[in-house]
Amino acid sequence: MEKNTSKLNETAKTPAKKSKKPAKSKKPEKTVSAKKLPGIFKKTYKEKAYSKNLLKKFYIEADKKFVEKLYSPSQDKKGRNIMVCNKSAEITKADLKRYKLIAKQIKMQKGGIKLVPLIAVAVLVAVLSAGVSLFKNIIIEKAITSAMQGIFGAKTDIAKVDFQFFNASLEINGLEQANKDSPMKNLFQIDSIKTSFNLTDLLRGKFHAENLSVEGVAIDTERKKSGELPIKPAKTKEEKQTESALSAKKQELSEEASAKLKEMFDSYNPEKMLENLQNELKSPAVASQISTDVQQKVEKWSSLPAELQEKVNAFSKNVNDIANTDFSKINDVAKLKSTLEKINSTAKSGEELKKLIEKSNSDLFSDSKAIADYSNKIQTAIKSDYALVDSKISEMKSVLSPAGLNEIMTNAVQSVLYQMCGKYYPYVSKGLNAALSAQKSSSEKETEKSAEKTEKTVMTRHPGRTVFFKQDTVPTLFIENVTASGYEYKTDNLLFKGNAKNIANNQNMTGKPTDISADFKIAGNPNNASVKIDARTNTNSPLVTASYTGSGIPVNADAQVFAFTSKSTIKAKMTADTNGKVSLNGVLDMNISEMTGMQFDVEKISELYNTALSNISRLTVDFSIGINEDKTMTISLNNLDSLASQLTTPVVKTLTAELNSIAADARSSAAKLLSEKTGVATEKIEQFTNIKNSVNSSKESVNNLQKKLEQKKKQINDQITNSTKATAGDAAGNLIKKLF
């Protein structure tokens, strides 16, 4: 790197080279308002001050005349002569650059040594040196404490700070950082932080350390005093908006899920279903309508079966008397003929009884037809009501769809993720802001460097002495290597090991990104984290690349639909760009120790739902989180099918089995209800049917008895015929005997 250091009074304008070709007509240069001039040229000067405070600062006549063009004499309100810059004038962009360079050169001028001010400065330096010597440790401690409390939102305690200026060393002992969520515990504590820095760089306003060691790191240790801050650190407007949005989203998802689940299970109340169903049943109304008429018809014909039965019994006795007589031993034709007359008389009474029964049937016909219609009507109504009950039960069971329940459960899982994001977002935000600040710093330094280079080429000077400088690769903050290690509190078990390289506030100067990695244990479970921050302006890599793998992490949440406690394993990767966009993908594998569900109005449903949830012992969530440029956050689940099998399927299985039983009970209850509502009408219809059947039975009995009589009548007729033939044969034989 080289720099032109020619003295201002040795420079002059470089004469323009003669052009061989005729010069082309130049386009008019762009102009800007004189209001953009450096402040030193926009001031109004009194005549003496104009000469003393401005013109005497010029050692190049051309520059002096160039600036004098800006001013014109005038008078102030008191009539005093002043020099005023014409701010309404227009100047070319090239002239503006020249004015800026001249103003910068004036600013860099230093005057000669004056004894009195020099003594005053010396005294001041001595006082400051004594002050720094006395208070340097307190100042550093306050600075570290304030910064860490701002980051972690809880007390930071430091036992001792030892800053040795001339020995170029810094040591911090007994640092404890409280946990804001558990004020009687420390997030971590560190026995000692030691570093040696470059004193030369420190005198140039830079903190440059090759190595920084952190020893005795312990996590989650007990505190003797509460770490809660008396006044909580004020959150930025952006943090408040983001946290409010996350909290609102979490609340929205959990409330929506619980409302849908409650609505779903409201349909599983058999008592409520039957209560609502009664108003829709048809058969009770039909039964009520026909009961009176059926009762009248039953009363009308109630005595007929007994009357007919009495006659049938009498007829049956006569027929049985005849049927039980053995006529085969009777040879007397006259006696047989007498018996035949008795049979004919009995048969005649049977015919009369049969006509009476047929007449009764005829009289019953119209009423029987009405009763049959009533019976069909009520059976149709009952059948329709059973179909209605079955449809209601099917409708009730169909509400429990895996798809609907899965949507509810995934909304609840998303609300858990929003809750976790709300807890950890402040730390991510602070880390991202730090990375963005480093990138901005690197970018601004590069811009300044480029601007300086551009400005130097605007003016043409006579060459002076050229001095070469070694390229500056040390930014104002540069720690090349940080190592940290710690042991489990009050044991020799290695708990923490970390390393950080190339921590700098201007990575363009170092040419290297910052790399941070750490291995540590939480409750004996291994964890690993790594972060790469690349704030260089000439890189294609993301601003931040981070990964984390941890186990044994407590994840406890209440999503209203369910609440659980778990020990979890997390694997996540994150990238962040310079525009503030963040993308995070990860897997949260939770071993659930306890899961409970929300309560419902129906105690049985609450019991079933909680039983179903108690069977869930593991839940794996594959998720993606995006933070947009406007700091809004989106969360999506990548394993919906897997979540369904893990979370929804066990619930559906348990509830379906129980709900089938509930449905059977509901149908049984509906059948009982229908029986109660239609029983009277059905019983009366049955009574009438019994009357009709009794009449028909009487008719059948008479028919059977008549058949018996016919058989006996035929038997006697045959016997009379045989007896007559025998008698005739005997007479003829006797006559022949007489003849011969």
Helices and strands as residue ranges (DSSP letters): E 2-4, G 8-10, E 31-33, G 34-36, H 39-42, E 45-46, H 47-49, I 50-54, G 55-57, H 61-68, E 71-75, E 81-85, E 90-92, H 93-108, H 115-152, E 156-164, E 169-179, E 182-197, H 199-203, E 207-219, H 237-266, H 270-277, G 278-280, H 283-301, H 304-323, G 327-329, H 333-399, H 402-456, E 466-468, E 477-487, E 494-504, H 507-510, E 514-522, E 525-533, E 544-554, E 557-558, E 562-576, E 582-597, H 603-614, E 618-627, E 633-637, H 640-643, I 644-648, H 649-739
